[in-house]
């Protein structure tokens, strides 16, 4: 989350410039904004998982690892794709990891009822 705050502050230094990173609607600027928000929000989701009933399930270690992999790779892939657009093909890595983590979290919460 701290990386997300720091990257947001860094991006915020140039946000007022219309041509900053190619302008507001540019691919590069959108991806860097997405990566910065992903850092913060995926950190929040990891903390919520840690206090959820799913964290007490036998598969909790796998679920936590998937949240961590997604939390690291999503902002990283956003930055890589902002740098070189063809690297967007890497997005399935964080998407599959986060999808699996969310599914296992939901199953863990439902099984505790």
PLY file of the C-alpha trace (Angstrom):
ply
format ascii 1.0
element vertex 113
property float x
property float y
property float z
element edge 112
property int vertex1
property int vertex2
end_header
0.00 0.00 0.00
2.90 2.33 0.72
4.18 1.79 -2.82
0.71 2.76 -4.08
0.71 5.95 -2.03
4.23 6.82 -3.17
3.48 6.15 -6.83
0.26 8.17 -6.55
2.17 11.07 -5.05
4.76 10.82 -7.83
2.08 10.75 -10.52
0.36 13.61 -8.75
3.37 15.86 -9.29
2.57 16.08 -12.99
-1.18 15.53 -13.11
-2.04 19.16 -13.90
-0.06 19.16 -17.13
-2.35 18.34 -20.05
0.43 16.53 -21.90
1.80 14.71 -18.84
2.51 11.10 -19.87
0.75 11.68 -23.19
-2.34 13.42 -21.83
-5.19 12.24 -19.61
-6.64 9.58 -21.94
-3.27 8.13 -23.00
-2.52 4.42 -22.62
0.57 5.09 -20.50
-1.16 7.41 -18.05
-4.24 5.16 -17.68
-2.09 2.09 -16.98
0.06 3.88 -14.42
-3.08 5.15 -12.65
-4.51 1.63 -12.65
-1.27 0.24 -11.21
-1.19 2.85 -8.45
-4.81 2.14 -7.45
-4.15 -1.62 -7.65
-1.27 -1.27 -5.16
-3.51 0.42 -2.62
-6.70 -1.57 -3.08
-5.13 -5.00 -3.37
-3.31 -4.25 -0.12
-6.69 -3.47 1.46
-8.13 -6.73 0.10
-5.19 -8.68 1.53
-5.80 -7.14 4.96
-9.51 -7.94 4.72
-8.68 -11.54 3.80
-6.40 -11.81 6.84
-9.28 -10.99 9.20
-11.93 -12.96 7.31
-13.22 -16.40 8.30
-11.51 -17.74 5.16
-8.11 -17.10 6.77
-8.82 -19.97 9.18
-9.48 -22.49 6.40
-6.97 -25.26 5.53
-6.34 -23.69 2.11
-5.71 -20.24 3.63
-1.97 -20.34 2.88
-2.62 -20.94 -0.82
-5.26 -18.20 -0.85
-2.92 -15.74 0.87
-0.16 -16.58 -1.63
-2.53 -15.98 -4.55
-3.55 -12.59 -3.09
0.13 -11.73 -2.71
1.05 -12.83 -6.23
-1.83 -10.81 -7.66
-1.02 -7.84 -5.45
2.54 -7.74 -6.74
1.99 -8.69 -10.36
-1.01 -6.44 -11.14
0.81 -3.14 -10.54
3.99 -4.57 -12.07
2.19 -5.65 -15.25
0.41 -2.29 -15.41
3.79 -0.54 -15.28
5.34 -2.91 -17.82
2.40 -2.50 -20.21
2.60 1.29 -19.80
6.27 1.08 -20.71
5.83 -1.33 -23.64
2.25 -1.93 -24.80
2.89 -5.47 -26.16
3.62 -6.56 -22.57
-0.12 -6.35 -21.91
-0.16 -10.06 -22.78
1.10 -10.61 -19.20
-2.24 -9.51 -17.68
-3.56 -13.09 -17.35
-0.97 -13.69 -14.59
-2.48 -11.25 -12.07
-6.04 -11.74 -13.32
-5.98 -15.53 -12.84
-4.21 -15.21 -9.49
-6.67 -12.64 -8.16
-9.67 -14.50 -9.57
-8.54 -17.70 -7.86
-7.83 -15.83 -4.61
-11.27 -14.21 -4.63
-12.95 -17.53 -5.39
-11.08 -19.38 -2.62
-11.84 -16.55 -0.19
-15.53 -16.72 -1.01
-15.58 -20.51 -0.68
-13.74 -20.21 2.64
-16.24 -17.69 3.98
-19.23 -19.74 2.79
-17.84 -22.97 4.29
-17.59 -21.32 7.74
-21.35 -20.66 7.87
0 1
1 2
2 3
3 4
4 5
5 6
6 7
7 8
8 9
9 10
10 11
11 12
12 13
13 14
14 15
15 16
16 17
17 18
18 19
19 20
20 21
21 22
22 23
23 24
24 25
25 26
26 27
27 28
28 29
29 30
30 31
31 32
32 33
33 34
34 35
35 36
36 37
37 38
38 39
39 40
40 41
41 42
42 43
43 44
44 45
45 46
46 47
47 48
48 49
49 50
50 51
51 52
52 53
53 54
54 55
55 56
56 57
57 58
58 59
59 60
60 61
61 62
62 63
63 64
64 65
65 66
66 67
67 68
68 69
69 70
70 71
71 72
72 73
73 74
74 75
75 76
76 77
77 78
78 79
79 80
80 81
81 82
82 83
83 84
84 85
85 86
86 87
87 88
88 89
89 90
90 91
91 92
92 93
93 94
94 95
95 96
96 97
97 98
98 99
99 100
100 101
101 102
102 103
103 104
104 105
105 106
106 107
107 108
108 109
109 110
110 111
111 112
